[in-house]
Amino acid sequence: VTTETIEGPFQLNPGEQAPLVCFQFKMSHFVCKVYLAAGAEEGTRHLKLQTIFEDNRNSLIEEHRYFMANEWNSSKPYTRLQCGSRDRGQTNVFTLEYDLLCPVQLPHYS
């Protein structure tokens, strides 16, 4: 990722008390988005990284794609893999999300 590929910040909910900001960038050849929102608890921020990619293997049937997503989700904490649905015409498209809730200030220990 280079600074030239980063777009944003885009505020997605102008006028709201808790702002939601989005950045978009390209990593390798995948378009990625980062969302930053104020958390429900005072002094926290919710950070979500999202990338959408396409699997070019036409031999994968729908059951295999859902199996892959379920296997990923059961073994990888803090992440979620979703596969595209047939009704949207995006059968080989996957969305990978990584969620992180982080405090605004981190204590330093010596």
Salt bridges, closest charged atoms under 4 A:
ASP55 OD2 - ARG57 NH2 2.61
GLU62 OE1 - ARG86 NE 3.97
GLU97 OE1 - LYS48 NZ 3.76
ASP99 OD1 - HIS46 NE2 3.13
